[in-house]
Amino acid sequence: DRRNEEWLENLSEANVRHYRYPIHRSHLFFSTTSVASALHLVVVFLLARRYNDVFRLCVNCVTDAPLMRDEAQIWRRLLHISRDVDPSAVAARLRLALLTSAVGDSMPPTWDVARDARLYFELRAHVSAQCRLTPRDELETIESFSTVAHADGEKRKLNDESSWLLLNRRDLLRLALRADAPRNLATAAGASMWKISLRYPAYRPKDPPPDITARIIGLDAKSLLANFTTMSYSRPDEVAGVACCQRLCLLLDHGIELKGGKDALGFLFLYELITGTLKFEVCRGDSPYLLACYLVALLPDDVRGGGPKAPPGSLVGKLRAILEVACAAPSLVAGLPRFEDTRKFKLTTIVAGQDVAKKLLRNVQQYFSSRRADLARVPRYRADPPPTTAPVVALDASIARGNRSWQAAGHWNDNALARRSVHITADTNPRHLGINAGTTLHAASILCARFGDVDVLACGDRPLAAIAPLDTELIIRGPADHVHTSGRLPFDLTSQSASQGFLARQTLQRLRADVAEYAAAEAARTLPMLFGLATQAETAAAAAGPQPHVSRVAQLERRIDLLREADAAYAIEAAAACVGAARDGAGDVTSRAIWALKVRSGQEAGPWFELLVEQLLNTRGDRELNEINPGLGPRGIAVVRELTLRSLLASCRATQLAGCCAAAKLLGAALAAIPPVAAEIALRSCTLAEMLHARRSYCAGGAMTDGALLSFDPRMLVFEFVHGLLLRPGQCRLVDTFVAAASKGM
């Protein structure tokens, strides 16, 4: 409610009524500007069930400062939407809790994190691959958020199966994440230290229940059939799939009763499922016996289900005993007599005088009496199973053997890759690479050629004006065409007594070095100027008669804008194409379709554009992409990397061209002013010329022997791409100085 007074009052502290999300110039993504805007977007995405986006956005929601009132009220809203138990939603909330655990004083979780930890491991098989926690995050989740990891032995025995699942998982992860963990099963199986003891829940009530077999074997036929009045049974059609689920849901909604109940599906229905004479299959090939065991476990404890609360000696108690014995002794099921409805008129109600039910119960009692020795071995209650051990191998070795359930994408990035290269377009030719036509990867390799070698070089160590439509607009004045700076200090302080001290001498020496460096740079500097506005005389003439220059600048602005639109369109198309190529499967059409369905359903983590950009900075980026999509291969990875880099370069050049377009507008406005001012025209023309002459100083021409056009630091390119700017040479040198000092431990 936008008119909620409490909500608006909390917003007043930050002096905001809305949150702003700047859209990147490439239109590929938008960013959050504050913790409050990130938290608000997380809530919106959770409500929209966009859990993959929530999982990736969690890293922007952390602050160690006390939450402001508007941030705190959004943080509290997570409690109200934590009822969503979708597996991916649970994983996203756990990810947020893990990231904020280090700042628990300012951002304590408002929802039940222990419940989410339990649900995550119960539902882990259904979590989307993009929302899957890393093994280290899973271990931290168990050790930090799960209460069972800190409970004593007596309390653990009273816990449910999920508690033992967490303990088994914890022990497995502790060993598998060790650096010295064995990489093959043979080594692990031969050493006891690399084995874990699997725990199982103990169903051990204080008073063991009475022997269920005694309720059948100890009775004669007359006692077994005592109190038999009526039961109802309407044999359903044999169904499978959705129809079976619908019928079971209706039965569970009404409640299962052994005498039939509202659906006329009671003892005889469960008995036919146990003996296999009735086929009820959720999926083709399912066992009706297992379905019957689940349904028997759901029988109520009162008179309807024949449980402990039913009157002693009642018929429903005897019927339930038959079913429980059959569920506890599956080896005896094959010999159970089958139910046959021999009535002439098959009514729903079976009364006491009819032999169809009495005959079945009598035969069941006789069969169980003949199998006394086997029934004596049926457990009176479920005890601890015998202990089981399992060998443990390193997780990366497990992933290498094809166990993809441990795979988690986009969690590890060292930002340590210092050099990348863009290669000539011939290296991405699909024929040269042997890429099959008609695939997404084939289309991506063709798209690389659209941003050709000249375009790549114009984005690197060559000026922007090297592009064909702009290469006639600049005049470059060399060092001899402008005034040089002397390499000496403009003053002499050697005769002053104050300049003889150590600090003064060091300061003067530093000043002399700086002046000499500046003079050398000025001596080598070239000065770009616009054609027709290169000299003071030409600028004065333009101020006197501006009309020809106005039309020429307007035409230049249109050419720049057309280039900007083309680069922006290419960046968007290339970004979508490289994501599609990274998700493309290998093999024939069927294999690629199966892989695409797995990505679509969340069973496999299909790469997204932000991840591909992050991998450009990662020393393990190519390896991670190969693990995400093993069908790509080295050639496919090379195409994806080339197209990703070209998309970034095109987007950066589009941003640079947008600045040139704005500078051209200002120059046109200066020329069209009444009256035109020569000084302003000169300033605006110099600004536009310098922008057109700008180049990326951190790029260097590659060695053509290996096909590399450009070699550069990808971290600087990504920084320019994200922030929409062009780093100046001085900034690049300053960063290089800091990096060199840090690498030396300074």
VOGU-3710 file (C-alpha; in Angstrom, 3 decimals, decimal comma):
1> drrneewlen> 0,000/0,000/0,000  1,741/3,197/-1,164  -0,354/5,217/1,275  0,743/3,227/4,325  1,732/5,873/6,863  4,290/3,717/8,685  6,002/2,820/5,405  6,133/6,440/4,251  7,388/7,613/7,635  10,294/5,167/7,481
11> lseanvrhyr> 11,131/6,400/3,987  11,302/9,979/5,230  14,621/9,348/7,033  16,358/8,583/3,720  14,400/11,367/1,986  13,259/9,030/-0,812  9,851/8,045/-2,140  11,108/5,607/-4,752  14,191/3,572/-5,659  16,156/4,271/-8,812
21> ypihrshlff> 17,765/1,526/-10,904  20,076/2,990/-13,601  19,930/1,064/-16,869  23,288/0,445/-18,509  23,880/2,158/-21,851  24,053/-1,249/-23,511  20,562/-2,078/-22,160  21,990/-5,415/-21,036  21,461/-4,908/-17,297  20,575/-2,386/-14,614
31> sttsvasalh> 22,244/-1,786/-11,275  21,225/-1,100/-7,699  22,334/2,163/-6,122  21,958/1,328/-2,429  21,355/-1,507/0,007  17,714/-0,470/0,300  17,190/-0,622/-3,464  18,858/-4,052/-3,593  16,703/-5,393/-0,740  13,580/-3,984/-2,364
41> lvvvfllarr> 14,465/-5,719/-5,626  15,092/-8,986/-3,758  11,595/-8,818/-2,284  10,082/-8,058/-5,695  11,946/-10,954/-7,315  10,908/-13,336/-4,519  7,269/-12,393/-4,994  7,670/-12,839/-8,766  9,329/-16,259/-8,171  12,467/-15,182/-10,024
51> yndvfrlcvn> 14,713/-17,098/-7,657  17,775/-17,210/-9,932  17,842/-13,403/-9,996  17,447/-13,293/-6,198  20,353/-15,698/-5,749  22,669/-13,523/-7,852  21,480/-10,260/-6,281  22,158/-11,316/-2,690  25,770/-10,081/-2,819  24,505/-6,483/-3,141
61> cvtdaplmrd> 22,412/-6,690/0,040  25,168/-6,710/2,666  26,264/-3,793/4,847  28,130/-3,614/8,139  26,533/-0,292/9,055  23,344/-0,168/11,153  20,316/-0,411/8,903  18,404/2,775/8,224  14,685/2,762/8,830  13,762/2,206/5,194
71> eaqiwrrllh> 16,311/-0,633/4,920  15,121/-2,238/8,160  11,479/-2,279/7,121  12,331/-4,058/3,850  14,571/-6,510/5,733  11,649/-7,337/8,030  9,423/-8,040/5,005  11,486/-11,142/4,310  9,804/-12,775/7,309  6,376/-12,508/5,689
81> isrdvdpsav> 7,462/-14,099/2,412  9,585/-16,836/4,007  6,564/-19,150/3,895  7,507/-19,915/0,294  9,038/-23,409/0,469  9,962/-23,651/-3,189  13,403/-25,353/-3,144  15,063/-22,495/-5,049  13,439/-19,904/-2,751  14,834/-21,741/0,277
91> aarlrlallt> 18,292/-21,774/-1,353  18,111/-18,045/-2,124  17,199/-17,207/1,489  20,033/-19,392/2,759  22,445/-17,622/0,416  21,326/-14,276/1,846  21,703/-15,580/5,410  25,221/-16,858/4,676  26,329/-13,550/3,164  24,940/-11,529/6,090
101> savgdsmppt> 26,197/-13,889/8,795  29,398/-11,834/9,148  27,318/-8,707/9,886  24,780/-10,413/12,122  24,698/-7,477/14,531  23,300/-5,129/11,899  21,430/-7,665/9,729  20,172/-10,564/11,882  17,871/-12,903/9,905  14,198/-12,233/10,566
111> wdvardarly> 13,068/-15,667/9,377  13,655/-19,223/10,603  17,052/-20,025/9,088  17,268/-23,400/10,864  14,070/-24,486/9,117  15,455/-23,334/5,767  18,663/-25,300/6,403  16,637/-28,450/7,022  14,377/-27,860/4,014  17,306/-27,187/1,702
121> felrahvsaq> 18,879/-30,595/2,268  15,524/-32,359/2,133  14,704/-30,687/-1,201  18,224/-30,324/-2,581  17,543/-32,598/-5,548  14,869/-30,142/-6,716  16,893/-26,927/-6,285  17,632/-25,112/-9,533  21,252/-25,571/-10,588  21,769/-21,786/-10,618
131> crltprdele> 20,596/-21,590/-6,983  22,692/-24,477/-5,698  25,009/-23,708/-2,800  28,668/-24,601/-3,057  29,872/-27,534/-0,922  31,654/-25,109/1,428  28,467/-23,076/1,785  26,557/-26,270/2,536  29,019/-27,181/5,274  28,807/-23,677/6,743
141> tiesfstvah> 25,009/-23,888/6,614  24,969/-27,101/8,638  27,541/-25,941/11,170  26,157/-22,406/11,600  22,395/-22,636/11,150  21,382/-26,216/11,911  20,551/-26,983/15,546  21,017/-30,729/15,100  24,771/-30,315/14,562  25,074/-29,087/18,168
151> adgekrklnd> 22,534/-31,449/19,806  23,631/-34,264/22,075  23,107/-37,938/21,305  19,880/-38,409/23,256  18,155/-35,531/21,484  19,316/-36,782/18,113  17,533/-40,094/18,616  14,240/-38,269/18,953  14,766/-36,194/15,804  13,395/-36,956/12,351
161> esswlllnrr> 15,204/-38,321/9,331  16,298/-34,873/8,113  18,458/-34,488/11,230  20,451/-37,582/10,370  20,641/-36,453/6,764  22,319/-33,230/7,935  24,792/-35,114/10,128  25,744/-37,525/7,335  26,148/-34,601/4,938  28,318/-32,715/7,420
171> dllrlalrad> 30,677/-35,655/7,932  30,930/-36,220/4,178  31,725/-32,572/3,418  34,316/-32,305/6,176  36,332/-35,098/4,580  35,651/-34,360/0,906  36,708/-30,710/1,218  40,100/-31,511/2,709  43,045/-30,698/0,470  44,538/-34,185/0,940
181> aprnlataag> 41,314/-36,075/0,172  41,861/-39,100/-2,103  40,859/-38,776/-5,734  39,769/-42,365/-6,383  37,533/-44,836/-4,593  40,189/-47,533/-4,342  42,411/-45,321/-2,192  39,478/-44,166/-0,068  38,162/-47,704/0,452  41,561/-48,917/1,632
191> asmwkislry> 41,929/-46,384/4,469  39,562/-46,137/7,401  40,256/-42,424/7,882  38,525/-41,686/4,558  35,309/-43,464/5,496  32,271/-42,042/7,230  29,746/-43,935/9,324  26,283/-43,297/7,984  23,640/-42,685/10,626  19,985/-43,578/10,327
201> payrpkdppp> 17,002/-42,520/12,463  16,004/-44,833/15,297  12,272/-45,421/15,668  12,372/-46,645/19,243  9,267/-45,630/21,222  9,265/-45,925/24,991  6,778/-48,842/24,977  7,115/-51,126/21,949  3,727/-51,684/20,249  2,032/-55,061/20,688
211> ditariigld> 2,889/-57,818/18,261  0,693/-57,186/15,237  1,051/-60,783/14,064  -0,589/-62,054/17,259  -3,782/-60,236/16,281  -4,067/-62,564/13,285  -2,286/-65,840/14,066  -3,705/-66,140/17,553  -7,327/-65,978/16,357  -9,384/-68,710/14,795
221> aksllanftt> -11,570/-68,024/11,771  -14,679/-67,428/13,907  -12,953/-64,841/16,121  -11,391/-63,131/13,120  -14,784/-62,611/11,485  -16,510/-61,497/14,661  -18,079/-58,028/14,611  -18,081/-58,038/10,821  -20,970/-55,860/9,717  -20,452/-54,033/6,436
231> msysrpdeva> -17,723/-52,475/4,320  -17,866/-50,613/1,026  -15,671/-51,029/-2,024  -16,011/-49,683/-5,530  -13,101/-51,004/-7,572  -11,540/-48,017/-9,413  -10,259/-48,026/-12,950  -6,563/-48,694/-13,398  -4,959/-45,288/-14,033  -1,503/-43,786/-14,322
241> gvaccqrlcl> 0,091/-40,351/-14,448  -2,007/-37,254/-13,830  -5,232/-39,221/-13,464  -3,653/-41,325/-10,711  -2,442/-38,190/-8,887  -5,891/-36,626/-9,099  -7,549/-39,757/-7,692  -5,030/-40,037/-4,858  -5,388/-36,350/-3,962  -9,159/-36,750/-3,753
251> lldhgielkg> -8,756/-39,846/-1,566  -6,339/-38,113/0,797  -8,543/-35,032/1,015  -11,513/-37,171/2,117  -9,397/-39,380/4,384  -8,683/-43,111/4,150  -11,088/-45,366/6,078  -10,706/-49,138/6,227  -14,448/-49,680/5,857  -14,529/-47,683/2,658
261> gkdalgflfl> -15,463/-44,150/3,609  -16,718/-41,529/1,217  -14,791/-42,875/-1,763  -15,567/-46,568/-1,105  -11,801/-47,204/-1,167  -10,712/-48,870/2,046  -9,218/-52,183/3,065  -9,928/-53,989/-0,192  -8,426/-51,145/-2,237  -5,191/-51,234/-0,209
271> yelitgtlkf> -5,157/-55,048/-0,268  -5,396/-55,169/-4,049  -2,550/-52,666/-4,331  -0,421/-54,848/-2,030  -1,107/-58,034/-3,988  -0,634/-56,248/-7,329  -4,077/-57,064/-8,748  -4,834/-53,329/-9,125  -2,504/-51,028/-11,046  -2,219/-47,495/-9,694
281> evcrgdspyl> 0,928/-45,819/-11,064  2,056/-42,231/-10,675  4,761/-42,992/-13,246  4,756/-45,943/-15,579  6,436/-48,894/-13,916  5,806/-47,759/-10,315  5,197/-50,454/-7,722  1,571/-50,539/-6,406  2,945/-52,313/-3,328  5,087/-49,330/-2,341
291> lacylvallp> 2,143/-46,984/-2,897  0,048/-49,170/-0,595  2,760/-49,063/2,099  2,726/-45,250/1,990  -1,067/-45,156/2,216  -1,130/-47,625/5,137  1,286/-45,337/6,997  -1,237/-42,502/6,526  -4,145/-44,402/8,125  -5,611/-42,519/11,095
301> ddvrgggpka> -5,158/-43,894/14,622  -8,860/-43,770/15,486  -11,670/-46,194/14,622  -11,550/-45,201/10,950  -8,019/-46,508/10,481  -7,986/-49,283/13,077  -5,126/-47,738/15,022  -4,338/-47,812/18,759  -7,373/-45,639/19,505  -9,790/-48,146/17,920
311> ppgslvgklr> -11,817/-50,376/20,324  -10,032/-53,642/21,245  -11,143/-56,601/19,145  -12,773/-54,413/16,489  -12,817/-55,524/12,877  -10,896/-52,447/11,705  -8,026/-53,332/14,054  -7,794/-56,798/12,531  -7,932/-55,399/9,003  -5,136/-52,974/9,784
321> ailevacaap> -3,047/-55,791/11,287  -3,301/-57,699/7,987  -2,105/-54,680/6,055  0,746/-53,902/8,463  1,990/-57,493/8,398  1,960/-57,440/4,592  3,903/-54,158/4,580  6,407/-55,449/7,154  7,005/-58,757/5,346  7,213/-58,094/1,582
331> slvaglprfe> 8,589/-61,600/0,986  5,212/-63,080/1,982  3,135/-60,917/-0,338  3,500/-63,206/-3,358  1,593/-66,000/-1,555  -1,306/-63,885/-0,302  -4,703/-64,959/-1,679  -6,149/-62,640/-4,302  -9,444/-60,853/-3,890  -12,080/-61,992/-6,365
341> dtrkfkltti> -15,525/-60,417/-6,444  -17,728/-63,395/-7,376  -20,996/-61,639/-6,617  -23,616/-61,668/-9,333  -24,614/-58,101/-8,540  -21,502/-56,117/-7,714  -22,849/-53,495/-5,360  -20,642/-51,042/-3,523  -21,673/-52,278/-0,057  -20,530/-55,700/1,171
351> vagqdvakkl> -22,772/-56,955/4,002  -22,116/-59,579/6,660  -24,056/-62,313/4,946  -21,951/-62,266/1,778  -19,071/-64,698/1,467  -16,880/-62,560/-0,802  -15,193/-60,733/2,101  -15,440/-63,555/4,645  -13,764/-65,984/2,281  -10,878/-63,572/1,701
361> lrnvqqyfss> -10,295/-62,894/5,399  -10,486/-66,619/6,242  -7,914/-67,461/3,550  -5,595/-64,666/4,717  -5,762/-65,942/8,313  -5,007/-69,483/7,227  -2,105/-68,318/5,051  -0,502/-66,346/7,867  -0,988/-69,272/10,273  0,892/-71,518/7,861
371> rradlarvpr> 3,788/-69,045/7,781  4,304/-68,697/11,528  8,048/-69,246/11,317  8,469/-66,462/8,749  6,207/-64,088/10,656  8,219/-64,637/13,819  11,106/-62,859/12,122  9,044/-59,752/11,342  10,445/-56,941/13,583  8,219/-55,915/16,444
381> yradppptta> 9,365/-52,324/16,006  11,929/-50,529/13,848  15,318/-50,434/15,498  18,644/-49,012/14,401  19,847/-50,618/11,170  23,351/-52,025/11,168  25,988/-49,308/10,811  27,111/-48,586/7,261  30,316/-46,944/6,107  30,977/-45,166/2,836
391> pvvaldasia> 34,314/-44,107/1,295  34,830/-40,401/0,549  36,736/-38,878/-2,376  37,597/-35,266/-3,197  34,675/-33,303/-4,600  36,486/-32,098/-7,716  37,314/-35,718/-8,521  33,674/-36,647/-7,993  32,610/-33,878/-10,397  35,179/-35,032/-12,937
401> rgnrswqaag> 33,652/-38,514/-12,863  30,291/-37,040/-13,879  28,593/-36,388/-10,515  27,092/-33,035/-11,520  24,965/-32,681/-8,370  27,977/-31,014/-6,717  28,312/-28,466/-9,527  27,697/-24,838/-8,485  28,284/-22,019/-10,968  29,353/-18,426/-10,489
411> hwndnalarr> 30,566/-18,580/-6,872  34,339/-18,378/-7,245  36,237/-15,590/-8,989  39,813/-14,575/-8,223  39,932/-11,545/-10,614  43,575/-12,466/-11,196  43,735/-12,917/-14,972  45,969/-10,069/-16,138  45,965/-10,554/-19,937  43,443/-11,553/-22,566
421> svhitadtnp> 43,540/-11,284/-26,326  41,091/-10,673/-29,139  41,970/-12,658/-32,243  41,454/-12,060/-35,932  38,052/-12,984/-37,322  39,545/-15,783/-39,433  40,269/-17,693/-36,204  36,515/-17,876/-35,462  35,520/-19,101/-38,908  33,078/-22,002/-38,335
431> rhlginagtt> 34,589/-24,012/-41,192  38,062/-23,582/-39,748  36,792/-24,679/-36,314  34,646/-27,530/-37,659  31,398/-26,245/-36,105  28,222/-27,800/-37,491  25,897/-25,495/-39,386  22,488/-24,739/-37,905  23,687/-24,645/-34,299  23,693/-21,660/-31,979
441> lhaasilcar> 27,469/-21,904/-31,768  27,711/-21,679/-35,565  25,606/-18,484/-35,579  27,794/-17,020/-32,809  30,998/-17,683/-34,732  29,538/-15,952/-37,797  28,455/-13,001/-35,633  32,079/-12,470/-34,546  32,965/-11,483/-38,117  30,444/-8,625/-38,127
451> fgdvdvlacg> 32,623/-6,758/-35,642  35,705/-7,043/-37,793  39,398/-6,549/-37,244  39,278/-2,816/-38,041  36,512/-2,320/-35,474  38,468/-4,235/-32,835  41,584/-2,168/-33,441  39,549/1,065/-33,315  38,454/-0,010/-29,831  42,009/-0,649/-28,717
461> drplaaiapl> 45,363/0,942/-29,448  44,075/2,981/-32,399  42,006/6,159/-32,161  38,251/6,139/-32,550  38,570/8,227/-35,722  40,236/5,260/-37,454  36,738/4,026/-38,364  36,071/4,609/-42,066  33,297/7,268/-41,781  35,418/9,378/-39,390
471> dteliirgpa> 38,946/8,950/-40,697  38,873/12,210/-42,706  37,693/14,473/-39,888  40,928/14,946/-37,921  44,198/16,737/-38,519  47,014/15,595/-36,218  49,502/18,316/-35,359  52,895/16,883/-34,504  55,317/17,981/-31,779  56,839/20,640/-34,048
481> dhvhtsgrlp> 53,474/22,326/-34,536  52,859/23,450/-30,979  54,798/25,100/-28,164  57,059/22,851/-26,125  57,787/23,044/-22,418  61,325/23,402/-21,101  62,666/20,523/-19,068  64,169/22,846/-16,413  62,662/24,428/-13,358  61,586/28,053/-13,956
491> fdltsqsasq> 63,479/29,171/-10,842  66,841/28,616/-9,152  66,998/28,228/-5,368  70,480/26,838/-4,976  71,780/30,122/-3,504  69,156/30,104/-0,766  70,249/28,731/2,588  66,832/27,131/3,166  67,374/24,870/0,127  70,423/23,175/1,624
501> gflarqtlqr> 68,541/20,929/4,040  67,930/17,229/3,333  64,155/17,597/2,907  64,540/20,652/0,675  67,079/18,908/-1,565  64,823/15,863/-1,925  61,849/18,079/-2,791  63,791/19,994/-5,456  65,079/16,751/-6,934  61,517/15,426/-7,193
511> lradvaeyaa> 60,357/18,661/-8,840  63,152/18,500/-11,440  62,236/14,896/-12,291  58,534/15,777/-12,652  59,253/18,767/-14,892  61,583/16,715/-17,077  58,987/13,941/-17,403  56,297/16,467/-18,294  58,543/18,111/-20,895  59,340/14,756/-22,514
521> aeaartlpml> 55,637/13,897/-22,662  54,822/17,267/-24,214  57,608/16,869/-26,769  56,118/13,574/-27,926  52,454/14,606/-27,676  50,385/15,001/-30,813  47,520/17,462/-30,897  44,365/16,359/-32,741  42,285/19,096/-34,382  39,117/19,041/-36,448
531> fglatqaeta> 39,508/19,587/-40,156  38,723/23,249/-40,945  39,082/24,325/-37,292  42,757/23,499/-36,752  44,197/26,996/-36,463  43,216/30,247/-34,857  42,665/31,781/-38,312  40,300/28,959/-39,298  38,417/29,311/-36,004  38,051/33,074/-36,495
541> aaaagpqphv> 36,811/32,485/-40,052  34,286/29,951/-38,760  33,008/32,496/-36,223  32,608/35,050/-39,032  30,834/32,641/-41,421  29,600/29,629/-39,420  26,948/28,229/-41,769  29,167/25,782/-43,742  30,678/24,494/-40,517  27,241/24,098/-38,888
551> srvaqlerri> 26,073/21,772/-41,650  29,372/19,854/-41,634  29,266/19,341/-37,857  25,610/18,276/-38,073  26,523/15,716/-40,705  29,406/14,490/-38,513  27,022/14,180/-35,584  24,644/12,030/-37,662  27,485/9,728/-38,739  28,636/9,353/-35,149
561> dllreadaay> 25,096/8,631/-33,994  24,609/5,978/-36,689  27,823/4,293/-35,580  26,673/4,450/-31,955  23,335/2,843/-32,799  25,050/0,105/-34,810  27,511/-0,655/-31,991  24,773/-0,666/-29,343  22,630/-3,012/-31,433  25,581/-5,307/-32,055
571> aieaaaacvg> 26,465/-5,372/-28,334  22,939/-6,473/-27,412  22,774/-9,073/-30,193  26,242/-10,416/-29,402  25,464/-10,664/-25,667  22,345/-12,744/-26,361  24,218/-14,862/-28,908  27,145/-15,639/-26,609  24,741/-16,745/-23,845  22,901/-18,943/-26,334
581> aardgagdvt> 26,183/-20,395/-27,603  27,367/-21,075/-24,037  24,143/-23,006/-23,411  24,303/-24,968/-26,661  24,619/-28,719/-26,260  26,775/-31,127/-28,202  25,868/-33,989/-30,495  22,848/-34,434/-32,719  19,553/-32,558/-32,618  18,090/-34,861/-29,966
591> sraiwalkvr> 21,085/-34,508/-27,646  21,024/-30,715/-27,949  17,268/-30,659/-27,299  17,710/-32,791/-24,160  20,450/-30,468/-22,910  18,292/-27,391/-23,627  15,406/-28,930/-21,653  17,731/-29,624/-18,718  18,872/-26,005/-18,711  15,292/-24,797/-19,043
601> sgqeagpwfe> 14,100/-26,949/-16,145  16,989/-25,941/-13,874  18,702/-29,333/-13,801  21,746/-27,736/-15,419  23,103/-24,258/-14,736  22,909/-22,456/-18,052  25,431/-19,578/-18,140  24,158/-16,007/-18,067  25,854/-12,916/-19,489  27,122/-11,505/-16,180
611> llveqllntr> 28,777/-14,857/-15,447  30,497/-14,889/-18,853  31,841/-11,392/-18,160  33,084/-12,415/-14,702  34,833/-15,436/-16,171  36,914/-13,112/-18,366  38,690/-12,041/-15,152  38,997/-15,517/-13,679  42,055/-17,732/-14,053  39,672/-20,705/-13,880
621> gdrelneinp> 37,064/-19,126/-16,153  37,509/-21,464/-19,121  37,593/-24,494/-16,850  34,427/-23,392/-15,073  32,590/-22,846/-18,363  33,665/-26,301/-19,509  32,333/-27,787/-16,249  29,012/-25,994/-16,670  28,627/-27,165/-20,274  30,944/-30,105/-21,091
631> glgprgiavv> 29,603/-30,188/-24,644  31,215/-26,890/-25,617  34,787/-28,101/-25,878  37,841/-25,851/-26,376  36,645/-24,496/-29,722  33,201/-23,623/-28,423  34,720/-21,885/-25,392  37,016/-19,892/-27,701  34,017/-18,688/-29,757  32,076/-17,715/-26,625
641> reltlrslla> 35,051/-15,770/-25,255  35,664/-13,965/-28,559  32,023/-12,944/-28,890  31,834/-11,821/-25,250  34,895/-9,606/-25,701  33,532/-8,163/-28,933  30,239/-7,410/-27,195  32,088/-5,518/-24,443  34,232/-3,635/-26,951  31,201/-2,661/-29,020
651> scratqlagc> 29,347/-1,495/-25,922  32,353/0,545/-24,733  32,738/2,113/-28,153  29,010/2,906/-28,231  29,442/4,718/-24,906  32,482/6,556/-26,265  30,553/7,520/-29,424  27,664/8,780/-27,301  30,096/11,185/-25,622  31,391/12,277/-29,043
661> caaakllgaa> 27,825/12,838/-30,198  27,157/15,057/-27,193  30,381/16,991/-27,866  29,345/17,462/-31,514  25,999/18,861/-30,359  27,800/21,384/-28,157  30,092/22,359/-31,034  27,111/22,810/-33,319  25,410/24,948/-30,676  28,544/27,100/-30,346
671> laaippvaae> 28,655/27,600/-34,127  24,923/28,422/-34,285  25,100/30,918/-31,412  24,309/34,560/-32,115  26,940/35,872/-32,284  29,416/32,942/-32,437  32,357/33,171/-30,016  35,669/32,049/-31,501  37,107/30,968/-28,130  34,146/28,705/-27,395
681> ialrsctlae> 34,269/27,246/-30,901  37,968/26,479/-30,429  37,334/24,865/-27,031  34,441/22,728/-28,284  36,305/21,632/-31,422  39,380/20,650/-29,399  37,214/18,643/-26,998  35,532/16,740/-29,845  38,848/16,153/-31,614  40,456/14,747/-28,457
691> mlharrsyca> 37,485/12,422/-27,889  37,689/11,173/-31,472  41,431/10,683/-31,103  41,159/8,850/-27,755  42,442/5,308/-27,493  42,789/2,667/-24,778  46,280/3,003/-23,427  46,167/-0,369/-21,671  45,708/-2,179/-25,014  48,678/-3,378/-27,002
701> ggamtdgall> 48,870/-4,863/-30,476  48,996/-8,625/-30,335  51,528/-10,916/-31,943  50,039/-11,704/-35,336  51,862/-15,007/-35,352  49,243/-16,408/-32,963  46,353/-14,462/-34,510  45,964/-11,987/-31,637  44,879/-8,491/-32,654  44,823/-6,942/-29,190
711> sfdprmlvfe> 46,253/-7,886/-25,840  44,967/-6,108/-22,746  44,053/-6,329/-19,073  40,413/-7,559/-19,032  39,812/-6,015/-15,605  40,181/-2,521/-17,051  37,886/-3,312/-19,981  35,178/-4,677/-17,665  35,541/-1,609/-15,433  34,995/0,654/-18,438
721> fvhglllrpg> 32,056/-1,449/-19,588  30,280/-1,375/-16,218  30,815/2,325/-15,498  30,526/3,663/-19,049  33,789/5,590/-19,234  37,211/5,588/-20,881  40,236/5,294/-18,612  42,851/7,971/-19,184  46,511/6,981/-19,590  47,414/8,533/-16,223
731> qcrlvdtfva> 44,749/6,469/-14,477  46,017/3,267/-16,088  49,598/4,051/-15,043  48,442/4,746/-11,485  46,623/1,409/-11,309  49,658/-0,405/-12,705  51,811/1,261/-10,038  49,484/0,097/-7,277  49,360/-3,449/-8,661  53,134/-3,642/-8,967
741> aaskgm> 53,573/-2,386/-5,409  51,008/-4,847/-4,067  52,647/-7,758/-5,878  55,941/-6,855/-4,139  54,224/-6,779/-0,753  54,590/-3,023/-0,381
//
